[in-house]
Amino acid sequence: MQCVINFIGNAKVMPDQKGNTERQLAVFLDSKFRVPGTNIRFGIDPILGLIPGAGDVLAGLISLYFLIQAGMHGGKASVLSRMFLNILLDVIIGSVPILGEAFDVYWKANLRNARILDELQQNPQKTTRESRLWIWFIVAQFVGIIISITLLVGWAIVELIGLIF
């Protein structure tokens, strides 16, 4: 369903006209254009990322639309968290000059979130289950990174102490 606001400001819910609004927005943000001679597609998200300081934040704010829609469709915390992590990765890594634009072209957070939103509307239980597994995977990766950093710092301290004494 699509919400249309007329000139008086009244909102009317109407069936989607040919195509899914969320899907169309995701395509516009992530894959509207093609690099000539390749299969590489990109949208305005990486283009906005070229604006220093504000571009990735602006793209991230636009991406919140999918998260809000998931919440309005009754998405569970695990689904919303999965979508939020997609946006967060897009904004944080996208903020790195040059590497960030390449990541935006690859990651396509909006297409991922549009797919999750569509799955949520079609099969909420399966989407919630998959999202929980994905969140646990991310948590495990995060714990692994923290343990690795702790071990690396510990090793560096031992080596430094060995050099001093």
C-alpha positions in Angstrom: 0.0 0.0 0.0 1.1 3.5 -0.8 0.3 6.6 1.2 -0.5 9.6 -0.9 -1.0 13.1 0.5 -3.2 15.3 -1.5 -2.9 19.1 -1.8 -5.1 19.7 1.3 -2.7 17.5 3.4 -5.1 14.5 3.8 -3.4 11.1 3.6 -5.1 8.4 1.6 -3.9 4.8 1.4 -3.9 3.6 -2.1 -2.7 0.3 -3.7 0.8 0.6 -5.1 0.9 1.6 -8.7 2.9 -0.9 -10.9 5.8 -1.8 -8.6 6.7 -1.6 -5.0 7.6 1.8 -3.6 10.2 0.5 -1.3 11.8 -1.5 -4.1 11.8 1.6 -6.4 13.5 3.7 -3.7 16.1 1.0 -3.1 16.9 0.7 -6.8 17.2 4.5 -7.1 19.6 4.6 -4.1 21.7 1.5 -4.9 21.5 0.4 -8.5 19.8 2.9 -10.8 22.8 3.5 -13.0 25.3 1.1 -14.7 29.0 1.7 -15.4 29.2 1.5 -19.2 30.7 -1.7 -20.5 30.3 -3.5 -17.1 27.7 -5.1 -14.9 28.5 -2.7 -12.1 25.5 -0.9 -10.9 25.2 2.0 -8.5 22.7 4.6 -7.3 22.7 8.0 -5.7 23.9 6.6 -2.4 27.6 6.4 -3.4 27.1 9.7 -5.3 25.8 11.4 -2.1 28.8 9.8 -0.3 31.1 12.1 -2.3 29.8 15.1 -0.3 32.4 15.5 2.4 31.1 15.1 5.9 27.4 15.1 5.2 26.8 12.8 2.2 26.9 9.4 3.9 24.8 10.8 6.9 22.2 12.1 4.4 22.1 8.8 2.6 21.8 7.0 6.0 18.9 9.2 7.0 17.1 8.4 3.7 17.8 4.7 4.4 15.9 4.9 7.7 12.7 4.9 5.6 13.1 1.1 5.2 13.6 0.7 9.0 10.5 2.8 9.7 8.4 0.7 7.3 9.6 -2.5 8.9 8.6 -1.1 12.3 5.2 -0.2 10.9 4.8 -3.7 9.5 5.4 -5.2 13.0 9.0 -6.2 12.5 10.6 -7.8 15.6 13.7 -6.3 17.2 15.9 -8.8 15.5 14.7 -7.8 12.1 15.0 -4.1 12.9 18.5 -4.6 14.3 19.5 -6.5 11.2 18.3 -3.6 9.0 19.9 -1.0 11.3 23.2 -2.8 11.1 23.0 -2.7 7.3 22.5 1.0 7.4 25.2 1.5 10.1 27.8 -0.4 8.1 26.8 1.6 5.0 27.2 4.9 6.8 30.4 4.1 8.8 32.4 2.3 6.0 30.9 4.6 3.4 32.4 7.6 5.2 35.9 6.4 4.4 37.1 8.3 1.3 37.2 6.3 -1.9 37.0 2.9 -0.1 33.6 4.0 1.2 32.2 4.6 -2.3 33.4 1.2 -3.5 31.8 -0.3 -0.4 28.5 1.5 -1.1 28.5 0.1 -4.7 29.1 -3.4 -3.3 27.1 -3.5 -0.1 23.8 -2.0 -1.4 22.2 -1.7 2.1 19.0 -0.3 0.7 18.4 -3.2 -1.6 19.2 -5.6 1.3 16.7 -3.8 3.5 14.0 -3.6 0.8 14.4 -7.4 0.4 14.2 -7.9 4.2 11.1 -5.7 4.2 9.5 -7.7 1.4 10.3 -11.0 3.2 8.9 -9.5 6.4 5.6 -8.8 4.6 5.6 -12.3 3.0 6.8 -14.5 5.8 7.4 -12.7 9.2 8.4 -15.8 11.2 11.0 -16.9 8.7 12.5 -13.4 8.4 12.6 -13.1 12.2 14.4 -16.4 12.5 17.0 -15.5 9.8 17.5 -12.1 11.4 18.2 -13.7 14.8 20.8 -15.9 13.2 22.4 -13.0 11.4 22.5 -10.9 14.5 24.2 -13.8 16.4 26.7 -14.1 13.6 27.5 -10.3 13.9 27.8 -10.6 17.7 30.2 -13.5 17.3 32.3 -11.5 14.8 32.3 -8.6 17.2 33.4 -10.7 20.1 36.1 -12.3 18.0 37.4 -8.8 17.0 37.4 -7.7 20.6 39.3 -10.9 21.7 41.8 -10.4 18.8 42.4 -6.8 19.7 42.9 -7.7 23.4 45.4 -10.4 22.5 47.2 -8.1 20.2 47.5 -5.3 22.8 48.6 -7.9 25.4 51.3 -9.2 23.0 52.4 -5.7 22.3 52.7 -4.9 26.0 54.7 -8.0 26.7 57.1 -7.2 23.8 57.4 -3.6 25.0 58.2 -4.8 28.5 60.7 -7.3 27.0 62.5 -4.5 25.2 62.6 -2.2 28.2 64.0 -4.9 30.6 
